[in-house]
Amino acid sequence: MERFGYYGMRALLTLYLANHFLFSDSTTTSLYGGFTALVYLTPLIGGLIADRYLGSKRSVKFGAILMALGYFMLCFGGEAAKPYATIEGQRYDVSVAQSNGAEVRSLEMGGQRLEIVGNEDKSVSLKAADGSEARRIAPGGFESDGKRSPFHVALLLVGLSIVTVGNGFFKPNISTMVGTLYAEGDRRRDAGFTMF
């Protein structure tokens, strides 16, 4: 369950952050990198606490309960963030539609609906329904973001934190429990760790 949850989460986390919460690429990769780093750093603390206070079995149970609680919290993402664009200081709501299997983003400006199209030179074109360019925005003049629920963002961050802390107790101590299955010097010990 722990490995399935962790690797399944890694596969979906960036998509969830970028598509549901509409975080920027830098925020998405920062959250993903922080989560991944902490999953590998928290076992140092979890192992230390288990060695000095809790013991391996209690730490594994505590870690499993925390991870289950964290994954449960991540199920409540709330409503998807609402996209908007800021063009030269003016904010416009962005609508998203599907056209021929592709996602089309548009906004309303001056009473007409304009499609948002990025260009190779990092400028942005706003195209009318007939395909003509109604306006070209210079690089840096167009910013996109999303209006998201602060409560659900906090729930996401708390859920990710609880998963990492739970992993810190679970991961090192389950390996210790495998090691106690065999006596010191038993030739089967290496095979046991390999199967684990």
Solvent accessible surface area in square Angstrom, and as a share of the most:
residue,aa,sasa,rsa
1,M,139,0.62
2,E,14,0.06
3,R,91,0.33
4,F,170,0.71
5,G,16,0.15
6,Y,4,0.02
7,Y,104,0.40
8,G,28,0.27
9,M,25,0.11
10,R,74,0.27
11,A,70,0.54
12,L,113,0.56
13,L,2,0.01
14,T,44,0.25
15,L,103,0.51
16,Y,60,0.23
17,L,0,0.00
18,A,34,0.26
19,N,103,0.53
20,H,37,0.16
21,F,5,0.02
22,L,31,0.15
23,F,27,0.11
24,S,64,0.41
25,D,116,0.60
26,S,79,0.51
27,T,52,0.30
28,T,7,0.04
29,T,84,0.49
30,S,75,0.49
31,L,43,0.21
32,Y,55,0.21
33,G,35,0.34
34,G,32,0.31
35,F,6,0.03
36,T,28,0.16
37,A,49,0.38
38,L,87,0.43
39,V,1,0.00
40,Y,109,0.42
41,L,97,0.48
42,T,20,0.11
43,P,19,0.12
44,L,132,0.66
45,I,108,0.55
46,G,2,0.02
47,G,15,0.14
48,L,88,0.44
49,I,53,0.27
50,A,4,0.03
51,D,121,0.63
52,R,163,0.60
53,Y,165,0.63
54,L,58,0.29
55,G,32,0.31
56,S,28,0.18
57,K,138,0.58
58,R,158,0.58
59,S,0,0.00
60,V,17,0.09
61,K,134,0.57
62,F,86,0.36
63,G,0,0.00
64,A,28,0.22
65,I,118,0.60
66,L,29,0.14
67,M,2,0.01
68,A,53,0.41
69,L,86,0.43
70,G,0,0.00
71,Y,44,0.17
72,F,124,0.52
73,M,33,0.15
74,L,27,0.13
75,C,96,0.57
76,F,103,0.43
77,G,11,0.11
78,G,37,0.36
79,E,128,0.58
80,A,51,0.39
81,A,10,0.08
82,K,110,0.47
83,P,26,0.16
84,Y,38,0.14
85,A,0,0.00
86,T,38,0.22
87,I,3,0.02
88,E,119,0.54
89,G,72,0.69
90,Q,103,0.46
91,R,118,0.43
92,Y,43,0.16
93,D,110,0.57
94,V,16,0.09
95,S,51,0.33
96,V,66,0.38
97,A,60,0.47
98,Q,127,0.57
99,S,52,0.34
100,N,161,0.82
101,G,78,0.75
102,A,56,0.43
103,E,96,0.43
104,V,39,0.23
105,R,83,0.30
106,S,12,0.08
107,L,0,0.00
108,E,97,0.43
109,M,28,0.13
110,G,82,0.79
111,G,72,0.69
112,Q,87,0.38
113,R,117,0.43
114,L,3,0.02
115,E,68,0.30
116,I,32,0.16
117,V,44,0.25
118,G,61,0.58
119,N,41,0.21
120,E,180,0.81
121,D,86,0.44
122,K,162,0.69
123,S,4,0.03
124,V,20,0.12
125,S,1,0.01
126,L,0,0.00
127,K,65,0.27
128,A,20,0.15
129,A,113,0.87
130,D,121,0.63
131,G,47,0.46
132,S,59,0.38
133,E,78,0.35
134,A,51,0.39
135,R,83,0.30
136,R,127,0.46
137,I,1,0.01
138,A,67,0.52
139,P,79,0.50
140,G,73,0.70
141,G,18,0.18
142,F,39,0.16
143,E,114,0.51
144,S,84,0.54
145,D,62,0.32
146,G,5,0.04
147,K,130,0.55
148,R,62,0.22
149,S,42,0.27
150,P,111,0.70
151,F,135,0.56
152,H,44,0.19
153,V,28,0.16
154,A,49,0.38
155,L,31,0.15
156,L,6,0.03
157,L,74,0.37
158,V,71,0.41
159,G,0,0.00
160,L,12,0.06
161,S,60,0.38
162,I,36,0.18
163,V,2,0.01
164,T,5,0.03
165,V,69,0.39
166,G,0,0.00
167,N,3,0.02
168,G,2,0.02
169,F,21,0.09
170,F,30,0.13
171,K,44,0.19
172,P,34,0.21
173,N,4,0.02
174,I,43,0.22
175,S,42,0.27
176,T,66,0.38
177,M,53,0.24
178,V,17,0.10
179,G,6,0.06
180,T,103,0.60
181,L,131,0.65
182,Y,42,0.16
183,A,73,0.57
184,E,149,0.67
185,G,75,0.72
186,D,38,0.19
187,R,227,0.83
188,R,154,0.56
189,R,64,0.23
190,D,111,0.58
191,A,55,0.43
192,G,6,0.06
193,F,79,0.33
194,T,116,0.68
195,M,159,0.71
196,F,123,0.51
